[in-house]
Structures are given as C-alpha cells and as structure tokens.
Amino acid sequence: MSTHKSEGLILHLRRYSETSLIAEWITRDHGMVHTLARGALRPKKKHAPLDLFQQGDLVYRVSRASSLHTMVEFHPSFYHQHIAKDYRLVLTLTYAYECMKAFTEMDTPLTELYDLITRFIAHCKTSPLEKKTIEQLEYRLFSTLGLFHDSIAYTRQHLPRDPHQFSSYQKLLRYL
C-alpha cells in the first residue's frame, strides 16, 4: 500500500469503535479524504489528539478496497479556536462540508477548495460573519465546483440535490 502526505483540515469526526475515529478531511493535494484513526481515543495514543477544524500535516495509507484510508500520522500545525466560539461559523463550515461531500468525488485533487475554506476561516477570524459573507462562500464554492450557471435560480433547479435542504443550512438560517 502506498502512503500519501498532504496538508489537511479536519471537517468532520465520528466514532468508528470504542477507541477509533473516522476523520473526514479536506486536503490540499487529494481533496476530500476519509481516514480511520485507530486508537485515537486511547489515553496513550500514538498521534496527536484529533479535533474539528485542526489543520496540519496528514500522512495516510491508501486503501485499495475502499475510500476509507488508514491514518498513519498527523502533525497539527494550527487549531482554529475562534471557530468553537461562534456557532454560526460552525454551522457555515458544516454547510460547506455537506456541499463538498455531496458534489465532489472522494480523493479528487481540488486545491482550490482547500484554499477557499482556509481563506474563509482566516477571514472570519478578523471579520464578523454576515449573511453576505456566507452567500459569497456559497457562490465561490459552487463556482469552483463548476455548478453555477449565469442565473443562480437556474443553477438551483439543475443541481442533483438542493444544497439548501441540508440540515446545517436550515439551522444556519435561524441564526442569521
């Protein structure tokens, strides 16, 4: 099995077993990637603790049988603490994650998406989150994915799934 190394950002974590987690990443070189972090919940774990919106260098072993790869190492370089303090920002990033998951293929290199999300997080650290900012993120996200037509209304009618039906978007509307 080959190993890949890339800079990544954890967008979603879920339990796999009593001691393991599945981490869903957006990486600079490989796009959306799912990794199994064996023993991540053990008191004496072999790698750094994983948390949402941690950014760092990820090394994982590629699986030939499925899209769930095995995490070998993770060296965190930055934790975006400001995100945990702003529920609207968490919902916005969850919405962006759901859109990327619905409209991209796993392990497809999309450097522009990684750069877009990291720039958005950096922007929200210095500026308040407003509806206009979220709409701009949505526009750039769908433009990067090649889903926007000249007319936004036309685009929403022809998407395979309406992104505004995601639960995170519905929750986000309540806070705007």
N, C-alpha and C positions, 0 to 999 in steps of 0.2 A: 504494500500500500504506500502511496506517496503522501508526503506531507506538504501542506501549504502554510505560508506565513503571510499575514496581512494586518494592516491597522483596521480595527473594528470598533463598533459601538453596540452595546447590548440594548436591544429594543424590547425584548420580552423574555421572561423567565417562567418556567413551570416545573413542577416536580415530576420526576420520572420514577423514582423509587424513594425509599426511606433516606438514602444518603446521596442520591444523584439528582442533577437538574438537567433540563433541556434549555439551552440558551439560544435565542434567535438573534442573529447579528445582521447589521448592515456593514459590509466591509468595503474597503477602498478598491481592492483588486478582484473580488469574487462576488460582489453583490450580496443578496440575501443568502445567509448560510445558517443552518441549524446544527448545533453541536451538542453532544452528550458530555456533560462534565461529571465523570464518575467520581464519587466520594466528595463532591463539593460541599455537602452538608455535614461531613465528619468534623469533629473537633480538631483533629490533627490532619488537615488536608494538605495535599502536595502543591496546590497552587493558590493564588490569591483569592480571597472571597469574591464572589460574583454579586453584583448589584445592578439594578436597572440604570441605564444611561452612563455606565462606566465605559471609558474609552481607553484603548491600549493596543498592544501587540498581541495578536492571537496566532497560535500555532495549532493546527488540527490535522488529524489523519483522515484522508479522504476514504469514504466507504464506496465500494464498487456496487454493493447490493441495494443501497437506499440513499436518500438525501440527508439522512441523519449521520453526521460525521462525528468522530471522537476528538474531543479537545485534549491536546497534549499539554499546552502551556498557555498561560495568559499573564501578561505583564501590564498591569494598569498604569496608564500614564496620566489620566485625568478623570476625576469624578465631578460631574456637574451637579453640585449641591443645590444650586438655585432652583433646579427643576423640582426637587422634592418639596420645596416650599410653596410652589404655585400649582394648584390643582388644575387650573385651566391649561397650563403648559403641558402637564402630564397628559390630559385629555387630547390636546392638539397633537402631541407626538404619538399617542396611541392611534389617533385617526390616520396620521401619516403612515404609521406602520401597517395598519389594516389595508390602506390603499396600496402600498407597495406589495404587500403579501398577495392581494387579490389580482393585481395587474402585472406582476413580474414573475419570471420563472426563477426557480432556485438556482444558485451557482452561476448566474449570468452576470458577467462583469458590467457594472453600471457605476463607474466612478463619479458621474455627475450627481447621482442620488446621494451618495455618501457625502460629497462636498455640500450639497444642498442642505441636508439635515444638520451637519456640523456647523455650517454658517448660520442656519436658523437658530440653533441653540445658542451660539455666541451672540447673535443679535438680541435674543430675548434676555440675555444676562444684563444688558445695558439699557434696553428699552422695554416699556410696558407692553404686554400682549394685548392687541386690539383686534377687532373683527377684520379690519383691513389687512393686518399682518397675516392672519390665518388664510384669508382669501388669496393673498399673494403667494403663500406657501402652496396652497392647493393648485393655483394656476401654474406655478413653476414645476411642481411635482408632475402634473398631468402633461405639461408641455415636454418635460424631459422624457416621459414615457411614450410620447407621440400620440397622446389620446385627445388633444384639443384640436378642434376644428375652428374655423373663423367665428362661429357662433357657439357660445357656451351652452345655450339651450339645445342646439343640435347635438353637441357632444354628449350631454347627459342622456339624451334619448337613445344614443347609439352605443353607450358603454355596455359591456356584458353584464355589469352589475352597478346599480346606482350607489356611488360612494356615500351619499347622504343617508342611506339606510343603515349604515354601520352604527352600532350602539354608541360608540365613542362620540360620533358626530352629534347624535341626538342629545347626549349628556352635555356636550360642549355648548350646544345652543342654549341650554338652560342657564349657563354661566356668562353668556355674553350680554 
